[in-house]
């Protein structure tokens, strides 16, 4: 488990790295009349990186520490690697909020909304202006600057890794794994848009597709990549049990075995809490996914398990443009009474049990101490609320 | 100068590399119900990469060949590096077209427009549908898929370079230079949006800012990076005249000296041809930038050099939402009669003369043969129409 000082250290280091990697390179010149707007984008880059729980960075550091123990002279470099994963997450979220038209992120205005507001102030327009065309224009510029901020943060995350690999004791495969994570998340975002188009009259396919997409869009960077990168930095190839490097693909990928299940359980829990969570604990009102008409595993299970009247209602109400408060209430009740919520609970606790098993096998294969193994279990447990494990 | 076979070879190699780098990685699984949409995005990735003149790839290969001569066993790897620059350009254009609301690119629907249309077909909606909300939805999904395609292509371009550096004879600094190019272009796109907000009553600042932004948004990946990467792949550090590596920044950067001027001249010529070009040669009607109200160096110069009546007219008409055909005609006449067009011509021919001088110095410093030097001059000349050199 990461030490308590790690979270402030991660936050501090992220701010410093983002500042460096979003700055104009040495020897270049930004014209004075453009610098207020570029400064606004840089500042938003720092702000958008604030406020996360740093679960991904902590998982990377925890698996590294569990393998490497106290023998490490390399931990500050591994810290940078952990920060790079967090910066990549921010890049992905900035683009995701534009794609999903989300105005809020971590309780604050999302990046493109904040950029539109800041630009309105800089240029004397605002959303309060009477001219709708000016407002639409500013909104569009906000999205434009948000796209570029996401691109800058994505490049920054790779730049951080590229600078770090030259300093790491074990660097083989790290940049490649980091780029693979980028690719998987980007494919996952496309698949997530595709899932929204799976017909509701085939709930079995919807459940299968949703669960598969969790591996791409969530587990990839939340759990699989942090575990893979932490292992590689500790000099361990995540694949074991293969006889030769050329057969590496045939072995068991330890990071995949733990990470794909943990990441899937994490996303299932996130979707479940959106329906049954306490608003003050999850930091937003429940039912948000239902209002948005999101195709979740819960919905797919309810479409399979509910009685005919409820199934027909669900199909109709999720095909509509919007759902009101009464709909949210009735849908939540159907999710509960059909057994879909219980099924999600069972899915999550089965996955968590599998994760425990995979950690045990990994700990044996890597000859971890019991303390080290327990620290990995504790860190992984942070991804799933206690009541759902 | 690149050999005639290079262009088909570049096209062929780009298609193959994009196909590989946009595919699901080995051992992963895309759920069947999502695969038609992902396939559409992959196909669009190939299509968006078609049709360029490959000037950037050819410049990279030309400077490499000029330094390396016939001694190269490495040319197929350098070819991949050249392709990576082209793939990055496509990534940037896909995002740029979303930001600029551009429906066309290289005479075809731009990526996000094509993706919206393809998705409409897949899911049975289309722009012809009567429901405006469905159309707006599809358009927004098109932008969402376009953002992700740009991200995928950007990651692919870095992935290509990362695979190539391990095979190159001289790889030092190459990935770093490629990531710097990414960062410079991304900053340049932000600055380009900022230039649109420079007040028209300060045309001197507008001209200065526009010219500075050309270095960021155009020269960076069009000329400076291809020259830098080609030199590095040939084992040459672009900085000469410094005594020690720690003073590298103090020497003359040959790629910068040639590239920043050539790229600036290229962009000035592009803006000038938009006003005075023959529509059939530039592949689009003239006056497009004027209709869009783009802040160009031509406009800044005209605002400085025209008489008071014309200046006031320009300030008023460029502050308006739209400009019609009569405006385009009058503005074009003012650009001409104020001497702004002549000034752009003089700027371009001065820059071209400086480029020639910098090539000469570089050829001497690197002890190039006259043939090699001439091939560099010929390749650089492709960036500026003959009538403007």
Interface residues (C-beta under 8 A of the other chain):
Chain A: X21 X24 X25 X26 X27 X28 X29 X30 X31 X32 X33 X34 X36 X37 X38 X41 X95 X98 X99 X101 X122 X123 X133 X140 X141 X143 X144 X145 X147 X148 X150 X151 X152 X154 X155 X156 X158 X159 X162 X175 X176 X179 X180 X182 X183 X184 X186 X187 X189 X190 X191 X193 X194 X195 X197 X198 X202 X205 X206 X208 X209 X212 X213 X215 X216 X249 X321
Chain B: X21 X24 X25 X26 X27 X28 X29 X30 X31 X32 X33 X34 X36 X37 X38 X41 X95 X98 X99 X101 X122 X123 X133 X140 X141 X143 X144 X145 X147 X148 X150 X151 X152 X154 X155 X156 X158 X159 X162 X175 X176 X179 X180 X182 X183 X184 X186 X187 X189 X190 X191 X193 X194 X195 X197 X198 X202 X205 X206 X208 X209 X212 X213 X215 X216 X249 X321
